[in-house]
Amino acid sequence: MKKILIYGVGPFGSLFAERLSEAGHSVFLLDHGERQQELKTYGVVTENTATGERTVTRLPVVERLEEEDAYDLVIVPIRKNLVGDVLPALAANKKVPTFLFMMNNAAGQQQFVEALGKERVMAGFPLPGGYKKDHVMYMMPVEEKKPTVLPIGEVDGNVISRTYEVADILSSMRGYRAQIRKDIDDWLKTHVALLIPTLAPAVYACNTNLAHFAATRDAHVLLKRALPEAFRAIQNAGVPITPPSLRIVEWIPEPLFVLALGKMAKSATFENVMGHLESVPDEVRHLTDEFFELIRHGHTPTPTLDELAEFTYGTKEAIPFGSKSIPLRWGGVYGVAIGAAVVAGLFMKARKRA
């Protein structure tokens, strides 16, 4: 069993800490300010949003990563806009062999490599979705019968003994299976394109309110039109859509997409997405900046993305409740046969990743 530090104990860090400890690893927690005190007072508290089951796990809390502290693995599942603040402390430590950064990231891994060295950096993404309310982390279910896949990889795309070792650690968690990817950077950039300049601002355009979003067709139309723009933009910037199957979103007829999304937006699953997006507007703005910087050299027109970005940055008033002023485009009917299944699958995956 391994000695592991969770550096940043938000929703994902909390669930990982709970499951790694349950698997027998020696897990330590590091966070700052109010969150550090919550961990000392209440422990790690998670609640399953499907069942309401609440779990409390008490683990040792450390106040800092010292230069001589030795851990087999440090997992860093924090917001991308905050990671720059912790890099100096990570870089000062020379004993830790592997820092696994698990977060949305459209800017690539160079910032981490420059601070720590390529040989100490791995990248991945934490799943499923969750959000914090008071000291409790409300998490989507992670079940043994259908394990949640955690994509991870080396920054240079190689697979080495360390890669397998980290995959084994993550796969030891109940309900999880690590997926080693040679294209983790492309995967992360595609994931940002799928959600951050598209779904997130469509939600913000409806005041991050579930009923407002479910009733407002114009927000769904803008989201549908933004997705192909986002994919074309990253492709023109040299990033392949990863996995390629996501491109199928371009084939779904707009009326079918809007209909399916309107129904899905009324679900408890989407409520979790709302809770998460409501709690991280600063990270979404940061990632939106990263996305537009990523696509800048591709010179791709993005009129819908530009319009939605105004909701992210708070420079445009919310779309009126129930608005249906944007005419639907009825082209693309050849995709009807596959569209229904695709819409459901796409956003069921997205709610886990948000």
N, C-alpha and C positions, 0 to 999 in steps of 0.2 A: 504494500500500500504506500501511497505517496503523501508527502507533505505539501499542501497546496494553500496559496494565499488568494483570496478573492478580493481584488482591489477595486472597490466600488460595489456596494451591496444594495443596488436598486432592485427592481422586479426580477431581472434575469439573474443577477448575482445572488439574490436570496434563494431562488429555486435551485440554482446550481449548488450553493452551499448546503442546502438541505439534502439534496440527492447524493452529493459526493460524500458527505458525512455518513449518510445512511449506508453507502457502499463500503464504508470502512476506512476511508482516507482520513488523514489528519488535516482538518480544515481550519484556517484562520481567516478572520475578517478584518478589512481595513476600510474605513470611511471617515468622513470628517463632519464637524459641526453637529447639527441636530441629529443627523442620521447615526452618527457614532454613538450618541447618547441613547437613541432609541434601541440600538442593538444591545447596549449594555443593560438597559432597563427591561426590555421586552423579549430579547432574543430575535431570531429570524422568524417572522410570522407570515405565513402564506395562506391564502384562501382560494380554493378551487371555485372558479366562477360558475361552473356547471352544477356542482353538488353542494356548494356552501361549506364543504369540509375545511376546517382550519387546522393548520399544523404549526407547532412552536418548536424550534430547534435552537438550543443554546450552545454557542460556540465561542472560543476565545477571540476577543477583539484586541487588535494591536493598534497603536496610535500613529505609527509611521513605519515605513520600510527603511530599516537601517542599512548602512553600507555593507555590513558583514552578515546580514540576515541570509540564511540559506533555505530556499524552498525548491522543491523539484519542479514546480510549475506555478506561475502567477497568471491568473486569469483576470483580464481587464475588461469587464462588460459595462462600460460607462458611455455617456453621451459623447458624440464626436466633438462637440464644441467645448467640452471640458478636458479632453485628453491632453491638450497642450500644457495644462497646469500641472499635471502629474508626471510628465516625461522627465523633468530634471531629477525627481526622486527615484524614478526607475533607473535612469542612466547612472546615478551615483552608486547603485548597488552592482557589484561585480561577481556575486556568487550565484545569482539565479541564471540557469541555462536557457530558460524559455519563458517569454512573455507572450501570451495568447490574447491578442486584441480582438474582441468580439463586439462589433458595433456596425451601424450604417457607415459607409465610407465611400464617397465618390472621388476622393482626391488621391487614392492609392496609398501605398505603404511607405513611401520615401521618407516621410517625416519620422516614422518609427525607426526605420533602418538607419537614418542619419544619427539618431539619438542613441541607439542601442547596439547597432551592428546587425547585419542580415542574419547572422548565425543564431541570434537570440530572439528573433521575431517570427511569430506565426500570426495568421489572420483567420477569422471565422465569423460566424453570425449566430447570435443567440435566438432561440425559439422556445416556446411560442410567445404570443402576445401577453402583455400584462401592464398593470399600472399601479401606482402607489396612492393610497389614501390614508392619511395619518401614518401610523407605523405598520400598517398591513399592506402586503403586496397581493393584489388580486390577479390571479394567473389563469390562463387558459389551461384546460386539462392536458396532462401528459400521462399517457396510459401505456401499460406494458403490452397490451394486446396489439397496439398499433404505434410502435415507437416513433417519436419525433426525431427527424433527421437534422443533425447539426453539421453544416458544411464547414470544413476547415482546410487549410492548405499552407504550404510554404510560399514565401513571397516570390521566389524565383520559379515556382511551378514544379520543382523537383519533389520526389518522394524519398525520404531517407528514414533511417531507423527512428529518429526523433518523431517523425510524423506519425508512425505507427504507435509509438508509445503514448503520445498525446491522444490519439484516436481511441486507444484502449482505455485511457483514464475517463474520457467523456462517455464512452459506451458502457462504462461500469455503472453509470447512473440509471436508476430505474426509469423506464419509459423513454430512454434516449438511445440513439445510434449515430455515431459519428460517420460522416461521409468525407473521405479524403478527395479533394479536388485539386487538379493541376492548374485550374483556371479561376482560383478563388477571387482574384482581383476583378476579373470580368464579371463574375457572379455578383460581387458586391456592387459594382457600378450599375449593372442591370437592375439589381434590386432597388437601388435608389431611384432609377428612372421609372420603375414600375409604380412606386408609391409616393415619393416625396414631392415632385413637382406636379403630381396628378391627383391622386386620392386625397392627400393631406389638404391642399388648398380648396378642393371641392367641399371638404368637410368644414374648413374654416369659413367658407363662403356662406355656410348655413349656421354660423355662430356655434359650431361644435355641438349642435343639438340633434339628437337622434331623430326626433319627430320632424324637425325642420328639414333635415337632409332626406329622410324617407319620402316626404311629400313634395320635394322640390325637383321637378324634372329637369329644369335648366342646369342644375348642378351635375346631374347624371350625364346630360348631353356634353357638357364641357369636359367632364372626365373621360368620356368615350373618345372625344376628338383629341384630347391631350395625349393619350397613350401612344398612338402611332407616331405623333410628333416626337415624343420623348425617345422612342426606339430609333426612329430615323436619325435623330440628332446624335445619339451616342454611337450609332454605326458610322455616321459620317465623320465622327471624331476618332474612329479607329477601334471602337470597342464592340466586339461581336455580342449579339444578344445571347445571354447565357442563363438558363438553357434555351436552345433555339425554339423549343415548343411554345415559348411565350409569344412568339410572333403571331400566333393564331388569333390573338386579340384583334388584329387588323381585319380579319375576315368576318367577324361577327357583325351582323346587321345592326345598325344603330337602334332601331325600335326594339329589337329583341334584347339587346344589352341594357337599355334603359328600363325595360319592363322587369328583367331579372334583378337588376340592381335595386330597383324600388322595393321589390319584395324582400330581398336579402337585407336591406337596410333596416327592416323592422325586427330583425332577429336579435337574440341575446348575444350572439357572436359579434355582431357589428357594434353592439354596445361596448364591448371590450376595446374595439378599435377607437371608438370615441373617447373612452377614458384615457387611453394612451396618448392620443394626439392632443387632448386637452392639457396634458401634463408636460408636454415637451415642445412648446412653440419655439423656444430659443434654439433647440437642436434642429428643428425643421427649417428655420431660417438659415442656420449655418449650412445645412446640407443643400438647401436650395442654392445658396451661393456657390458651393462646390460643384453642383450639377451644371450651372450656367457657365462656370469657368471651364469645366470639362468639355463642354460642347462648343465653346467659343470659336475654336480653330476650325471647326467643321462647317461654319457659315450656313447652318441650316435654319430656314425660316421657322419660327415657333410662335405664331400669333396666339394660339389658344393657351400655350404654356405661359406666355407673357401676361395674358389676361388673368390667368389663375394666380400667378405669382403676386399680383396686387393684393389678393386676399391673404396670402401668407405674410406679407410685409405690413398688412393693416392699412394700406393706402386706398382701399376701395370698400364701399359699403356692402354689407351682406346682401345676398340675393333675397328678394322678398319670399316669405313663406309660401310654398305651393306654386311658385312661378313656373309657367309653361310658355314663355314668350319666344323661345328659340325653336323654329320649325325643325322637325325631325327629317333626317335624310333617309330615304327609303331604298337607296341602292344597296348592292351587295347581298341580294336575296339568296344567292347561291350558297351562302354560309349558314342558312337557317338550320339545315340538317344537323350541323355540328355545334351550332352556336349555343344552344341551351346548356349542353353539358360543359362547354368550355367556360362560359360565364360563371357558372357555379363553382367549378374547380379552381379557376383563377383567383377569385376573391376569397374562397375558403382558405387558400394558401396565403393570400395577402394578409388576412386578418391575423394569421399566426406570426407573420414577419414584421408587422407594423410596430 
